[in-house]
Amino acid sequence: MIENLKIDISPTPGKFQHLANDVLEFLLRNLQALDRLEQEIYGRHQVLASERPSPNQVHPGEDDLWDEYAQRCTEIIAPISVKPYTDTRSFGQPTKYEYLNDPGTTITVTVKSMNRAVVEALFESAIAKKEQFVLRKMEDSWKIDTKKYGYQDETTWYKDEL
């Protein structure tokens, strides 16, 4: 999972470097679970779309598929997020976290304290983008506090959802 990415933990002070790998493994494991789920649901949706009676009609199974997707997203996101999960995710190609499979992606981990870390991903997805995750340790486990996105040639960050 981590082997294919360029990982930089140098911004993490020496006394917190032992936490950098834990933070990274926690975040990547969960983002990759969301990525696999999105790939699966997208593939199943494509099958349903090919079985529609008419291109302008919705397949009877699509509502159930969306409900299943929302439920399974909740099962992944709710335990790892500080904020309550709201059902706003969609699926498609490329997937939201497909950049985690790209060896050109650079991940920078900065552990700020025993209870706070910032992980930034730089990647190309038609344009040069970046994502930032702020994690907090709560009751002996890491949780995602905020997520933001931006563009590599800008300093501005925009609020985003998992």
Secondary structure by P-SEA (a helix, b strand, c coil): ccccccccccccccccccaaaaaaaaaaaaaaaaaaaaaaaaaaaaaaaaacccccccccaaaaaaaaaaaaaaaaccccccccccccccccccccccccccccbbbbbbbccccbbbbbbbbbccccbbbbbbbbbcccbbbbcbbbbbcccccbbbbbcc
